[in-house]
Amino acid sequence: MRTLVVGDIHGKLTLFNRLLEVMEYRAGEDRLILIGDLVDRGEDSRGVVSKAIELKREAPARVVVIRGNHEAMMLAALAHPESEQAELWYYNGGIETLQSYMDDDGNFDVPEEHWDFLASLPTWFEDDHAIYVHASLPEGEGGQFLHPGESPESPELYWARNRHFFAEYSGKTVVFGHTITGMVFGQREKVWMRDSLIGIDTGAYLTGVLSAIELPSRRVFNVAQDRDAEDESLSARPWYML
């Protein structure tokens, strides 16, 4: 059975649909893992969440969606819209997500199904091939990295950018997103790999490239947004860090 792991989608539904086609994803046969950050910054976060729910419904035992920091920010902001957390979310792509959830009359509405789905997302998953988290493994005493099962609600799993982890971790392969590969690893628009780590966030909202990896083969798939599209302004976008 193939395991297909998709990087941070960030509302780019067209790219996501195209990537599923390029990978020749087979529902019920392949395992599909979405590494988190379905929402924010891109133009159709609502559509991406709907697609994830549809995929999960088709093959509930074979589809895993990991909690990203943007799902965590979204839920916190909607629960407390006057908080600093909400302001942080708005600044980091929440406005685009709000717009995607507006109806024809300009009313904001997150379906209960979407809310429940996002609130239920796990922080990690593991199979024979790898451990999957959005950001990093928690770091314990003495600089040792913890298995996520030891601290499943640690924010490090979906928030951390730990250079010690990137440089020093060894053990069972960990696949992660969150850190755009070109920011830290010098691999702009490319999946970053070394023996025990695979970073698959190629910055879809920023570079227009959405990537995935197949395990155990380590075959890489990617799709690119048309640079000549009317709404394309990728080169002018700042390199946000959250």
N, C-alpha and C positions, 0 to 999 in steps of 0.2 A: 504493500500500500504506500503510495506517495504521500508525503506531507508537504503541503504548499503553504508558505508563510508570506503574507502580504504586508508590506510596510505601511507607514502612516498615510492614510488616504486624504484626510483633511478636506472633506466635502467634494472631492473631484470624482463625481459619479461616472462621468464618461470614461475617464481613464481606468477606473475600477472595472467597469463592464468590459472594456477592451482587454484588460489584463486577464480577466477570467477566460476570455476567448483565446487569447494567445497561449495561456497555460493549458488549454483544453481541459479545464476543470470538469470532473465527472462527479456529480452529486451522489453521495452514498458509496462511492468507491475510493475517492481521495479523501484525506483529511485536509481541511482548510482551516488555517489559523490567521486571524486578523490581529495584528500586533498592537492595536490601540490607536487612539487619535483618529477616529472616524470623522469627527466633527471639527468645525471652525476653519476660518480663512478661505476655504473654497466656496464655490457658489451654490452647492446643493448638499448641505449636511443632512437635511431631512431625507433626501433621496438615498444617501449612503446608508443612513440608519435603517430606512425601510428595506433596502436591499440586503443588509446584514440580517435583519429579522427574517426575511424571506428565505435566505440561504440556511439559516439555523432551523427554520421550520421544515425545510426539505430534507435535511439530514441532521437531526438533533444530536446524534452520537458522534458525528464526524466533523462538525463545525464548531470552532472555538473562537470567541471574540474576547480579547484581553482588554482590561481597563487601562486607558491612557490618562495622562494628566489633564488632557482637554475634556474628557468625559467627567473627570472629577471636578474640574473647574465649572463646567456647565451645570452640573447638578447642584453644587454649592451656591452658585450665583442665582439659579432659579428658586432655590429654597430661601435665599436671603438677598433679595434684589437691591437692597439699599446698603449692602455691606461692601467692605474693601475687596472681598473676594469677587464680588460681582463686577466691580470696576476693573479688576485685573483681567477678568474674563472678557469684558467688552473690548479692552485694549488689545487682547491677543486673539482676535478672531471671532469673539462672541457676537459682534454686530452682524457679521455675515450669516451666522447660524440663526440669529433672531429673524433676519430677513427671510431665510428659507422656510421658516415656520409661520410666516404671515399668510393669512387667507386673502381672498379677493377683496374683502372689505377692510383690510389693514389690521385685522385682529390677530394677536399672537396666540398660537395654540399648539402645544406639544401634546400629541395623543398620549393617552394613558399607557398604551402599549409601548410607545417609545420610552417614556419615563421609566416604566418597570424594567424594560430591557436594559437600559443604560445603568440603572441602579443595581442590576443583578450581575454585572460583569465581574469575572474573577481577575485577580491580579497576576496570575501565573498559570502555566500549564506545563506538563511534562509528558513526553512519550519516549520510546526507545532511542530516538535520534538525538533529542536535545531537551533543554529547559527553555521555556519561552516567557519573556517578561517584556514590558513596554520599555523600561529604561535601564535597569541595573539590578544586580543582586545586592541585598543589604550587607554592609560591612560590619563584622563583629569585632570583639576584642582581639587585639594582636594583629589586626589587619586581615583576618581570615574572612572569607565571604561565606555567608550563610545560605543554605538551601532555602528557597522561598517558602517552603512548608514550615520552616521554623519561625517565620515572621511574616505571615501572609498579608497583614495589613500595613506593613512598613511603607511609608511614602517613597522610600528609595526605589521601590519596585517600579513606580511610575513617574518619579520626578528626577531622580539623580542623574547627574553627569559626572561620574567619578573617574578621573584620569588614572587613579590607581587600579581600578577595575579594568579599564581598557588596556593598561600596560602589563598588569601583573597576574590577572586571573588565569588559572589553569584548572582543568577538570572537565567534567562533562560539558559538551558544547552548549553555549547559551546564545540564543537568537534574540536580538533586541531591536527596538526602533528609537524614537525620541530624539536622538542626536543625529542631525543631518550629516551624512558621511563627509561631505566637503568641508564642514566646519572644523572638524578635529582630525580626521584621518587623511586628508589630502586626496580624497577619492570623489570629487564632485560628480554627481549623477551616477555613481557606481556603488554597488554593494561592496562593503568592506569585509574581508575575511582574514582570519588567522586561525591557528589550530583549534582554539577553544571558544572563539567569539565570532559572531556574524552580525554586522550592523546593516540593517536593510532599509533605513529611512533615507531615501534619496531626494527628499524635499519636494514632493509632488506639487504643493501649493506655490513653491518658490522657483523650482527649476523646470516644472512641467514634466518631470520624469517620475513615474510610479514603478516600483520594483517589487519583486518577489523572489524567493528561493525555494527550490525543491530539495527535500531531503529524502533519502540519504545521499543523493547524487551530487548535491551542491550545484545543480544547474541553476543559472540565474535567468530570470525573465524580466524584461522591462518594456514599458510603453511610454511614448513621449507625446506631449501636447503639441499641436500644430503651432509653430512659432508665428505664423502669419494670421492666426485667428484674430478676429476683431477685438476680442476682449483680452488679448495677450499684452501683458505689461510686466513680464517676469524679470526682465533686466533691471527694472526700476524699483523692485521691491526690496526692502531692507531684510537683512538676515536676522529675523526675530529669534529669540533664544528660548522661549517657553514652549 
